[in-house]
């Protein structure tokens, strides 16, 4: 339907909304400014869809629209008639993980055999580099205990499906990317709780067994159901196959919306530091992941995959764990901030690499 619209008009309208937002803010009309700012981001996201080089940024614009809505109008996204929207986080995550499972197949696991060096190195990087970076940043910035634990939690989480999209855009090794996502996801119920106990135990109490069950409930069971769906019904319910990616993206946006609204006051206090720490965490992951591949003499496409898989985590899972721990307003803030920032840096890195095709001899 949107194809009938001129994307340049949507981009122009987005710019107009931004100007009006700034004008109304200057006039002291805060609510009107917020509505226009949200409209700016939504129009920009729709306009980006008409430009192949910008299409990858549409989802990021929608995420920022969600964050803006939560910051301007938090009470609308915390509860309604006594129903707390935070109760939707776990079911939404399970839906997202089911969607992840429908995008997988048994063939993805064959990659472990075909690319053992890349899978072993990538998995080790994922569960060493990022948790240690998270712990270091949490200590350096002296975050409050539960915020610090959230920074460590995002580092201890596996890579997510967004990394596969970014790897495709970056002309990396997509098969290796999917395999690493699959392996780290299935290792998460064991590795993530143990790492959290080791690194975050000094900040908050960690119940390892409960966290293991939470991850199994949020990730493993829905992914397994998705795999079963893929094996039995893939292609037979075409509308569902088409809808799942959009449902997953909408689910992540809603989760970020709710967490941002609930944790708005804490975010206003330390949001700038969280953004800075997310940029350091993210870019350091890309850098160390890429050069670890170089160190082990991997080709350019595989090194790019290492960078992306190490640098991008499953923020949704981290949010779900925070909710199950009853600390979504504090421990869940870092995942809510790191998630959008990863999409931005990942998209920028992919765009840069897209213009630099890897040499087949590398």
CORURGI-V404570 format. One record per helix or strand of 2 or more residues. SS is the DSSP state (helix for helix, strand for strand). FROM is the first residue (numbers start at 1). LEN is the number of residues. If there is no record, write none. Layout:
SS:FROM:LEN / SS:FROM:LEN
This chain:
helix:2:3 / helix:7:20 / helix:30:19 / helix:55:18 / helix:74:4 / strand:79:2 / strand:83:2 / helix:85:18 / helix:107:8 / helix:116:11 / helix:129:12 / helix:145:12 / helix:162:8 / helix:174:27 / helix:208:26 / helix:238:25 / helix:264:32 / helix:300:12 / helix:315:10 / helix:333:22
